[in-house]
Amino acid sequence: MSAHRQTRVNTVKLTLLALLGLGALAGCAGGLLRPAGTVPTSQATESALTLVDAAAGAVLSGGSVHVDVTTISPGGSLTQSADVTASGGRAVVTVDKTEHVTILFTGGVAYVEANQAALENIFEVPATQAEYYWDEWIAVRSGEKLGLESYDDLTSGMTLSSLANQLQICGACTLTSPTTVAGQPVFGVQAPLPADQQAPASARQVLYLTDNAQQRPVLLEARGDGGSTNRASFSGWHETVQLSSPKDPVPAWLVTPAASAT
C-alpha cells in the first residue's frame, strides 16, 4: 500500500460504514437478527446486544434506506450518499472534494463511474488506464477487481442484509442515556472501536435507535477518535429506488491489468 493511501481518510475502501471503521465484522456476537418491533422498547429491560439485533432487523425489514456518511480527519475528508435496497443500491462518494465516484450495484454486478483523480488515487488504477476510462461506467463482476478494490469491497453494505450485518457492533456493548437526534427521541448502544482502527482506548462507536416499536437506526458515529468526525445517518425508509444497469459498460479487466490486480 502506498504512503499516499496510508495518510488519507481512515480507510478508502468505498463501502458503507466499513469505510469509516464504524461497522464491525459481520456475524459477531449479538445472536440471530430479530424482526423490528418484536422486543420491548424499554431500555432498562433490554440488553445492548438485543437492541443492536433489533436495529439490524429493522434494516432488513425496511424495504429501502438512505444513508449519508461523513468522515473528516487530519488525513482528509469523505462524504457518501447512498440508497440501499434488498437487492442492490447506489452510492455517490466524494473524497477530499476532488475525487468523485458513483457505485451502482444491481443484477449482481458492481458498476463504477469515477473521475481520473479517483481512479488513480482511490483505486490505484495505472495513470494510462485512468486517463482513458475516467467517467466511463466500469463493470466489476464477482471475483474481479477495479485497481486494488475488489468486488466484495465495492458491494459491502450495498444491500439491506450486508448493511444490517455492519450494524452488528461487537465487543463490550453498553447502553447510553436517552437523548434526541434530529429532533426525535433515541436511545443508544456504544462499544469500543475495532482494534484495527488503532484509535485511542477511550474512543467509542455509538449506534442510536428510534425510541419506539420500530427501533430503526438513526445515527452511527465514532467519538474520541483523535479529532476525527465519523457519522452515518439513516433516513428515507421504504422509498422507491430505481436501479438499472448502464449501457455498454467497460469490463473491469480492461481497466485493471493483471499485474496491478494482485
N, C-alpha and C positions, 0 to 999 in steps of 0.2 A: 504494500500500500504506500502511495506517495506521501511525502510530508504535507503536500497541499491538502490531501484528503484528511489527514490527521488533525489539521488545525481548523477545519470547518465546523459547522454545527455538530452537536454531539455525535450523530451519525447521519450519513447522507443517503441511506437506503430509502427509496421512495415508497415507503409503506405507511399506512395509517397507524398512529400511536407508537408502533415499534420504532419508527424513525426518531421519535423523541426519547426513547428509552423509558417510556411511561408504562407500556404494556408489559406484562410478564409472559413467561413461556406458556404456551397452550398446554392444557392437561395437568396443571399443577393442583395443589390442594384446594378443596372447596367443594368436592363432590359433584354429583350429577347436576346439570343445569335444570332449573325448575321453571315452568311457565310463569309469566308475570302474574301477580295478584294472588298466588297460592300460599303466600306466607303473610302473617300479620305485619302491620306497618310499625308496631311498637318497637322503637329502638331499644328499649330497656329489656325486652324479652328475646330478641333475636341476636344471634352471634354475627360478628362481622363477616365471616365466610358465607353465612346464609344470605346476607344482604348482597354480597358480591355475586353469588349464584343468581339471585333474583334479578339483578341488573343485567346479567348476561342473558337470562331467559327473556327479559323484556326486549332486548335487541333481536333475539331470534323470532319473536312474535310481532316485531314492529313493522313488518311489511317493507319499509324502507326508512332510511335515516340520513340526515345531512350532518356532516362532521366538519368543523372548522378547526384547524390545527395551527398553532403559532409557537415558534421557538425563536427566542432572541438570546444570544450568548456572546461572550467576548470573541468567539470564533466566527460569528456570522449570524444570519437570520434565515428563517424558513417560514413560509406560510403555505397552507394547503386547504383547499375547499373540495369536499368530496360528497357524492351522493352514492349510497350503497344499498343494494337490494339483495334478495336471497340468491340470485344467480350471477350478479356482476355489479359493476359500478364504474364511476367516472371520477377522476381526481385531477385538479389543476394545482400545480406546485410551482412556487417561486422561491429561489434560493438567492440570498444576497441582492435581491431586487433586480438582478440582471439575467439570471438563468431560469428559463421557463420550460415547464414540462406538462403535458397533458397525458394521463394514462386512462385508457378505456379498456375495461375487461368485460368481454361478452362472448358468448359461444365458446368458452374455454380458451380463448386467445387474448393475450395482453397486447394492446396496440399503444404505441408510444409516439407522440409528436413532441419534438424538442428543438429549441434553437441551437445554434452552433456552440455557444458557450456551455450550455448544459450538456450536450453530447460529449464535449471534450472534458469538462471539469467534474461532472457528476458521474457520468457513465464511463469516462476514460476511454471513449472511442478514439482511435487514431485521427489526427487532425485532417488527413486527406479524406477519410470517410465522413467526418463531421461536416466538413465544408460542402460535401456533395449531397448529403442526405438530411441536412437540417430542414426543419419544418415539413418533412415528409412523414406520413404515417408508416411506422415500422411494426411488423407483426412478430411477436415473440411467442412461440409455442412451448408447450411443456418440454422440459429438458434443454431448452435453448437459453442463450444469454444475449443481452444487449450490452456490449462492453463488459464491465465487471458485474453488472446487475443481472441476476438470474430470473427466470420465470417466477420462481417462488417468491423472490424479493418483491417483484412487481405486483403480484396478486395477493400478497398477505394483507388482510384487512379489507379486501375489496369485495367480500360477500358478508352477509349478516353472520354466518356461522364463524368465519375466521375473525371477524370483528368481536363477536361475543367471546371467543377464546382469549383475545388480547385483553379483555376486561377482567379476566381471572387473575387478579393481582395476588401474588404468592407471598409467603413469609409470615411474619408475626403481625397479622392484621388486627387493628383495634378500631373501636368506634370513636367518632368525633362528636362534638356538641352540635345540636341542630343550629342551622343558620339559614340564610337566604342567598340564592344565586339567581341573577337576572330577575329579581322580584318575586321568586317563588320559594316557598319553604322547602328545604332539603335537609337530609342527614348524610353523613359521610363515613367512609371507611378509609383508614390510612395504613400504609405499610412502608417499610424501608425501600429505597430504590434498589434495583438489581445490582449485584456486586460488580458486574461487568461495566457498569456506568462509571465506576471509580468516583462516586460522589461522596461528599462528607457523610460521616456516620449518622449525623443528625438529619440528613435530607430525607424527605418523605414524598411518596406519591399519594394523592388523596382523590378518591372517587366519590362524587356527590350524586345522590339519587333523589328523585322526587319523593316527597313525604306523603304518598298516597298509595292506593292499591296497585297502581301501575308499576311503581318502583323503577321508572326509566332512568338511565344515566343522564345527567345534565352536564357535568364537567369532570374531566380528569386532568389534574395538574400536578406538577412537581414543585416542592418547596425546599428552600435552603440549599439549592444546588449551585453554589458558587456564583450567585448573582445572575444566573440564567432564568429566563421565563419560559416555561413549557406548559401549554394549555391545549386541551382538546375539548371542544364543546359539542353537544348533541342537540339537534332540533329537527323539525320537518318530518315528523313521523308519518308514515302511511301516504306520503306524497307520491304522485306518479313520476317515474323516472324512465325516460326514453333512452334506450341503448341500442345502437345499430352499428354494425361493422363498417369501417371506411372502405371506399372502393379502391381497388388496386394497391394494397399496401406493399411496402418493400419487405421482403423476408429478412429476418434478423441475421442470417448467415452472410448476407451481402454486406452488412454494415460492420459485423464483428468478425474479422479474420480469425482463423482457427488459433493462431499463435497468441492472440490477445485475449482469448476467451478462457484460457487456463488459469 
